């Protein structure tokens, strides 16, 4: 399984994982950082891309691509 498959699984509400990206279908994590949530059935990506490592930034980009909405992460 590839990281983009995990992001797609999150969008579909299904569990999936790779070494550093995982979802239970509701929440999406890059390592231990929550980068995606589900609110009222809609996928919300938390856009950490300018604040994290390159790998987590790529994971956030995958989440943004499949999400219904993008929000800034909490401070």
N, C-alpha and C positions, 0 to 999 in steps of 0.2 A: 504494500500500500504506500502511496505517496502523500505528501502533505496536502496537495490539492484535493485528493480523495477525502481526506479528513475534513477539510473545509466544506466540501460538497455534502458529506454525511451530516455535518452540523446543520447545514441549510435544510436538509431533509428530515432532521430530527432523529437521526440514528447514531448510535455509538460507533466510534472508530478511534484508532490511534496509530501514531508512528512513534519513533524514539522520543521526540521532543514536542509533539503537537497531539492533543487528545481532546475528545469530546464525549459526553454522555448523551448527546443529542440536544441538550438544553444549554449547557455552558461549553465554551471553547477555551482551552488553556494552551499557552505557549510556555513550556517549562512549567513553572508554578504561577505564572501571571494570567489572570483572567482577561481574555481579549475579546470574548463574545458572549452575549447573553440572549435569552429568549424572553420577550415581554409580550404577553397577550398573543402568543403564537407568531410574533414577528422577530426576526433575527436582527440584533443590534450589535454592530462591531464597535469596539472601543479602540479608537485610533491612537495608538501609542507610537506610531512610526518615527517620530522625531525625538523620542525620549528613551529608546531602548537599543539593544544590540542589533546588528545587521540581521541575524537569524530571526529574532522576534519581530523585527520590522517586516521581514518577508512574510512571516506568518500572519501579521496584521493585514498586510496587503491582500492575502488570500481571503481573509475574513471579510474585508471591505468588499471584495469582488462578488461575494455570494450573499451579502447581507441585504436586508430591507432598508436599513437605516444605519447611519454612521454618527457616532457621538464622540466628543472629546472625553478622555478618561478623567476620573475624579482626581483632584489635585492632592 
